[in-house]
Amino acid sequence: MRQAAGPVMARQVGEVLGVDVSVRAKLEPLRGKLVGLADRCWLRKLPDRWFTTRL
């Protein structure tokens, strides 16, 4: 997240982490983890499904 120039989507995070983003079932757990981090205030979830750092 901090390497990104701005807000990113779960698909972009998955590409960097090496997750097969063409399969939705592989992407949903990652999206859930990002939402969990946003709930814990480690990330910020924007209304349009984008994520960014809290800093």
N, C-alpha and C positions, 0 to 999 in steps of 0.2 A: 504494500500500500504506500509506503513512504517513497518508493522508487518512482511511483507514477507522478506524472506532471499535474494531475488533477483527479477528480472523482473517477472511479472505475466501477464496472459491473462485475458480477460474479464470474461471468464467462472470461473476462480478461484476467482475473486472478487465477482461474483454472488453467488458462493457457500458460501462464508463467510457472505455475506449480507442476505442470505436466499432466494434468487431468484431461481425459478424453472429453472435450467439451461438445463434441458432436452428438453425444448420447445424453439426453436430458436426465436420465436416472443417475448418472455420474455427477452431474452438476448440482442437483438438488441438495445433497448432503453438504456440499461446500457452501451453498447459499444459506443453508440453515446455520452453519458455523459462523458465517459472517453476521447474520442477524443476531446470533447469540452474543457475539463480541460487541455488536451495537447496543444490545440490551444492557451489557455490563459497562457501557460507556468507554470502551476501548476504541471503537470506531463510531462514525456518525453515518446513519442511514438517511439518505435524502429521499423525498417523497416519490421520485421517479425511478426507484430501484437502483440507484447509484450509491456507492459507499466511498467514504473519505476518512482520513485520519482525524482524530479529535484535536490535534495540535494546530 
